[in-house]
Amino acid sequence: MAILPGFLPIEQLSKLVNIGTLLAFTIVCAGVWVLRVRHPQMHRPFKAPLVPLVPILGIISAVFLMTRLPWITWEVMIGWLLVGLVIYFGYSIKHSKVQKLARDAEAD
């Protein structure tokens, strides 16, 4: 099966888009919860209501919807997620500002 958007039927493409959107929503919900716990003093232009209840319900509902998608969408999502992580961490090895500061501190 080709993984090029122009060659996929719209039904398969919509399932791939759905799982990506639901994964992003899950990550955002988890991020809201984690930031509220780890950095409660952080300035926020607005606050999410009923934390951690709302983020937990968001995560549960998104994961529930993701479980209803076909297995092939999971395989494609995991594959692209792995490709993205390899690129992200591969780039960060050479371009990390934190690592550069650590190397400069050791050199002094």
PLY file of the C-alpha trace (Angstrom):
ply
format ascii 1.0
element vertex 108
property float x
property float y
property float z
element edge 107
property int vertex1
property int vertex2
end_header
0.00 0.00 0.00
1.43 3.36 -0.99
1.58 5.96 1.75
1.32 8.98 -0.53
-1.75 11.15 0.11
-2.51 11.63 -3.59
-2.79 7.88 -4.07
-4.88 6.95 -1.04
-8.64 6.69 -1.03
-10.15 9.53 0.99
-11.54 7.07 3.59
-8.07 5.73 4.42
-6.56 9.20 4.40
-9.24 10.48 6.78
-8.47 7.66 9.22
-4.77 8.56 9.17
-5.59 12.21 9.78
-7.98 11.25 12.59
-5.42 9.20 14.50
-2.81 11.95 14.16
-5.22 14.60 15.42
-6.34 12.41 18.32
-2.73 11.69 19.28
-1.92 15.41 19.23
-4.99 16.13 21.39
-3.90 13.44 23.85
-0.42 14.95 24.09
-1.85 18.45 24.64
-4.16 17.19 27.41
-1.25 15.47 29.12
0.89 18.59 28.71
-1.75 20.83 30.32
-1.96 18.47 33.27
1.81 18.08 33.69
2.48 21.82 33.41
-0.21 22.61 35.97
1.38 20.16 38.43
5.07 20.92 37.78
4.81 24.68 37.24
1.73 25.95 39.10
3.15 29.49 39.33
3.59 29.82 35.53
1.74 32.77 33.98
-1.17 31.60 31.83
-3.39 33.87 29.73
-6.23 31.47 30.55
-6.56 28.37 32.68
-8.14 25.06 31.79
-11.08 24.30 34.07
-11.18 21.42 36.56
-7.60 20.22 36.10
-6.88 17.26 36.27
-10.46 16.08 35.55
-10.82 17.73 32.12
-7.40 16.61 30.79
-7.96 13.05 32.06
-11.38 12.90 30.39
-9.85 14.34 27.20
-7.12 11.68 27.20
-9.59 8.87 27.88
-12.01 10.00 25.16
-9.26 10.48 22.55
-7.66 7.10 23.30
-11.10 5.48 23.16
-11.71 6.95 19.70
-8.21 5.89 18.60
-8.94 2.29 19.61
-11.89 2.29 17.19
-9.64 2.94 14.18
-8.24 0.08 12.05
-4.88 -1.44 12.92
-3.26 -0.17 9.71
-3.72 3.41 10.91
-1.85 2.51 14.12
0.97 0.94 12.10
1.33 4.01 9.88
1.13 6.40 12.84
3.77 4.46 14.81
6.00 4.34 11.74
5.80 8.10 11.13
6.17 8.76 14.86
9.40 6.76 14.89
10.68 8.58 11.79
9.88 11.91 13.45
11.61 10.94 16.69
14.74 9.82 14.84
14.86 13.14 12.96
14.16 15.15 16.13
16.79 13.48 18.28
19.27 13.16 15.41
19.08 16.91 14.81
19.23 17.74 18.51
22.48 15.83 19.04
24.41 18.43 17.00
22.23 21.51 17.62
21.28 21.32 21.31
21.87 24.60 23.12
21.92 22.79 26.49
24.66 20.44 25.28
26.61 23.39 23.88
26.43 25.18 27.24
27.55 21.99 29.03
30.52 21.57 26.65
31.48 25.23 27.09
31.28 24.89 30.89
33.55 21.82 30.81
36.06 23.61 28.58
36.41 26.50 31.07
0 1
1 2
2 3
3 4
4 5
5 6
6 7
7 8
8 9
9 10
10 11
11 12
12 13
13 14
14 15
15 16
16 17
17 18
18 19
19 20
20 21
21 22
22 23
23 24
24 25
25 26
26 27
27 28
28 29
29 30
30 31
31 32
32 33
33 34
34 35
35 36
36 37
37 38
38 39
39 40
40 41
41 42
42 43
43 44
44 45
45 46
46 47
47 48
48 49
49 50
50 51
51 52
52 53
53 54
54 55
55 56
56 57
57 58
58 59
59 60
60 61
61 62
62 63
63 64
64 65
65 66
66 67
67 68
68 69
69 70
70 71
71 72
72 73
73 74
74 75
75 76
76 77
77 78
78 79
79 80
80 81
81 82
82 83
83 84
84 85
85 86
86 87
87 88
88 89
89 90
90 91
91 92
92 93
93 94
94 95
95 96
96 97
97 98
98 99
99 100
100 101
101 102
102 103
103 104
104 105
105 106
106 107
